[in-house]
């Protein structure tokens, strides 16, 4: 019998009640949350039979947040993980604490606010991705004619088409998930508990969105460097060095054996992504040039 497992753990803040229900179902099956990252969560085997979870939106004010965590601790809830705008609590051994938030009106107000904030940021990111794709397609159309297009330009166009399809799939998944949440909100008080499939659709939609956004922005930045005569090797080296600096800042002063806090984890993740993107793009372009496609001189 395995003692740990990894699961997709990507929930939008307004779906925090669905996250709570999922964690409580896992607790009934003998699993407890060990840690959670931007995309995945790690669950450990537990023999506790009284384990319960409560998930709540956390205030932005740092002073009020500490007071809020202390009150939850006094009530029998232990803070085990903080995600963007969300706190995950577990019941203390032997305790039977009351719900963290028992007022349906406050729950509904927090849910509506979190959902509105999520829709605004998602809409802005989606618009930025579409703008990058349209700009790059226009640049390619102005530079090359359809009848005399090199092979690598067709590869660019294929890449753009895949990126656009990923954004369209993300939009469809998000729309289906929002529809399910809206239907649940009509029949439930407080913050609604969406169906399980809506949670996974939301997670997969976020993965597709960030993958497509990274692809579109990398292509746009690389094409801008190429058309402006910027040495792409220096640009990639600068990105890798910036990622290394982020890693150093995230790990500086960290005690051995202790977990990174949320700010340090975000900084470390940004550093790792910058290094991986720079090295990966450099290797792809080197291999493409070696095969004779001459994407860019690197």
Beta strands, then each sheet from edge to edge (+ up, - down):
strand 1: 4-8
strand 2: 31-36
strand 3: 40-45
strand 4: 53-57
strand 5: 77-83
strand 6: 86-91
sheet 1: 1+ 3- 2+
sheet 2: 4+ 6- 5+
end
